[in-house]
Each structure stands twice: as structure tokens, then as C-alpha cells.
Amino acid sequence: MKLQIAFDLTDLEKALAIAKEIAEYADIIEIGTLLIYKNGTLAIEKFREAFPKKHILADTKIIDRGKEATQLFSQAGADWITVMAGTGKDVIHSVCTTAHANNTKVMLDLIDASTLGQSALEAKNLGVDALLFHQPYDEKESLTFLDKWDMIKGNTNLPIFVSAKFTPETIAQIIAINPAGIVLGKTITDADNPAEQAKLFHEHIFKGA
């Protein structure tokens, strides 16, 4: 099980400073969408320069112009990029084909999928390398989380990463379903001591995996 830490802020220098504190605990460092909106491909280039041996994911959320967007972020140094499940199959396939030609992997973001099971079923044939599933924050929606998880898991053998609003107490519930990875963002980056928080979650994941 991998720990992916997301940087969902706009200040590039602050993001890099925090990343240097927590890098040893992150298997994948995610450059968040807002960081990309504010800084463009420079954000990927700076993170690549700072962490040459780390896996870098650019949360690009591609919905159109897949080939061109993928070229930009792959050439900037991203190891992973994201594409939205709700876009056309031709876009997803184009993103995957272009990414693989540039030694980049693709994570399919299921947040806008019209049908989770169908998106999971089709993902591998389109060239996708992993899936990203968001646990709902709403309590009523959370009750259906396991049903939705089963729907996705039952239709694919691709790795599935789970993004949620974790606490050290609730993360055990997610570890129990054994996803390929867990994505944490502000839980770590907004903490008073990001390194201590990252270490705590890393220990929980390592013990539970």
C-alpha cells in the first residue's frame, strides 16, 4: 500500500518547503490542481528538480486536448497524470497512448464517472494504469462507500487509490479494504507539524498493510 501526499495549495515555494519535510514518508508526491493552475508546468519542473528520485503525480484532471496536455506534463517531468472518467473514451485513450509513449502513467479519476462499475470495467482496455476513488465526505453518502468500492473492485484488477478525509482513527477502516494507495492532502499539509503528521499516517499504513 502506497501513501500519496497531495499539495492542494497555490504557493509553490511553500509547497516545496513542506514537501521537503515530508518527502521521506511519501511514495508519491501529488502536485494538486490549484498548484498547477497557478504555476503551470513550472510546478512539475520545480518538484522534479527537488525530488529527482520520487514519483511525481500531476493532478491534471484532463477532460479535453488530451494528447497536447499529456505531452506538456510528461515533458515537464510528471511520472503520473490524471484524466477524468467523465470525459470521452477517445480522450482517455489518447491520454494513455501519449503518456505511455513518454514513460508516464495515467490515473483515472472516478469523481465524475456516470457509472463507477462501467468506468472501472473499461479502464484497462483504454490504457489506464490505476484508478482514483474519492470517499464521500457526507455522512449519508459514506454509508454507501463499501457498496461503491465493491462495484469498482469487482470490475477491474487495476490498482485503486482512495482519497478521503482521514484521521488516524478512521484510516484503519480504509486500510481494511486494502486499496493500492491512500491519498492525503490538507490533513498533512495544513498540520502544525506536517512531518510528524505524515510519519503518523505512514506508520498506520505500514502497520495495517
Helices and strands as residue ranges (DSSP letters): E 2-7, H 12-22, G 23-25, E 28-31, H 33-39, H 41-50, E 55-62, H 66-76, E 80-84, H 89-101, E 105-109, G 110-112, H 116-126, E 130-134, H 139-142, H 145-153, E 160-163, H 171-175, E 181-184, H 186-189, H 194-208
